[in-house]
Amino acid sequence: MKVTDHIKKAKGKTLFSFEIVPPQKGQNIEDLYNNIDPLMEFKPPFIDVTTSREEHIYIPKENGLLEKKITRMRPGTVGICASLKYKYNVDAIPHVLCGGFTKEETEYVLVDCHYLGLDNVMALRGDARKDEQYFQASNGGNRYAADLVKQIADLNKGKYLHEIIETPYKADFCIGVAGYPEKHLESPSLESDLKRLKEKVDSGADYVVTQMFFDNKKYFKFVEKAREIGITVPIIPGIKPLAVQRHLQILPQIFRLDLPQELVEAVEGCKTNKDVRQIGIEWAIQQSKELIEAGVPVVHYYSMGKSSNIKAIAKEVF
């Protein structure tokens, strides 16, 4: 079922969902299941599965030189989605990136999703590679998320890259995109970033999931401004509970977001990461309750491979 249909079916009740990260190569998928199992009692209608772009590694050669190779540390997004769909009877949503993929490779991924009965995809530009200062599209790939959305929307109409296929079995993907309540780190302003979001919606996006934020006022203002410029699709808030003290430095640096001073002081006063984790849980509970009271369609949690804190939050609010 499409995310938008789940929201309509809920008739105003706020839904619970979360995002997982595929295991690294060499790890067992059972570890992933063990983290998902405790959250299924809250009946998530869908689960997001991230994907990773390519990375460059250097392999030593016999002559002492290094050979540059491309690898993906967390492959298997589509396969994991298929596994979750049939193990848990839940809609699994693969993340599809511009970065690291040609348009042809993207089309193959989407065809596989269609074959597997996956009804939703999350269309993202993706980040720059670690060895790039700025994002660069792959040769023959989509440069912007709006371009990727358009490719998916075209596929829904039977328009493939090199042919038009008339068939009753057309894809009908529900397309999600990212939104940034505190603007994307590369955007010059929130207004400019909202224009880019409008372009994604106009290209065919059906719903928005926001980047994490820790001040609900940022989300409410973001939604207000989005509605003012004609974005009418559901805007789902994304929540991540703080778990360790170094998050105070890492999260603002990576995601260019602000942490409320009250939260900063509470974390700085903690003596152990166990204390920080509890502060993170309590803050996310507060956030979630206020968002639910405001009538958001879904509260979406970034689990980052851990479920115990997400379960503690969900027990209090769902």
Secondary structure, 3 states (H helix, E strand, C coil): CCHHHHHHHHCCCCEEEEEECCCCCCCCHHHHHHHHHHHHHHCCCEEEECCCCCEEEEEECCCCCEEEEEECCCCCHHHHHHHHHHHHCCEEEEEEECCCCCHHHHHHHHHHHHHCCCCEEEEECCCCCCCCCCCCCCCCCCCCHHHHHHHHHHHHCCECCCCECCCCCCCCCEEEEEECCCCCCCCCCHHHHHHHHHHHHHHCCCEEEEEECCCHHHHHHHHHHHHHCCCCCCEEEEECCCCCCCHHHHHHHHHCCCCCHHHHHHHHCCCCHHHHHHHHHHHHHHHHHHHHHCCCCEEEEECCCCCHHHHHHHHHHC
